[in-house]
Amino acid sequence: MGKDLRAKLTYIINCIAVFAEHFDLRPKQAYSYLKRFGGLAFIDECYAAEHTLSLDDAVEDMAVVCQRNGGGLI
């Protein structure tokens, strides 16, 4: 696995963990929610910009994307 891919995966895992903590979910619940409502696809596709922001900003962005796709956590 390349260094860039490892960094991206680490970032996404951290985003899931912070999202779970923020919304008082277990990490598996957060992963399922983010996958279902497009948050994971968003953070993967927008990694280049998102990883320059704080994890809290990334969580907020993922939450907005999920809400727009039918998620109800906000």
PyMOL commands that set and color helices and strands:
alter all, ss='L'
color gray80, all
select helices_A, chain A and resi 3-22+27-36+39-45+47-50+55-68
alter helices_A, ss='H'
color red, helices_A
deselect
rebuild
show_as cartoon
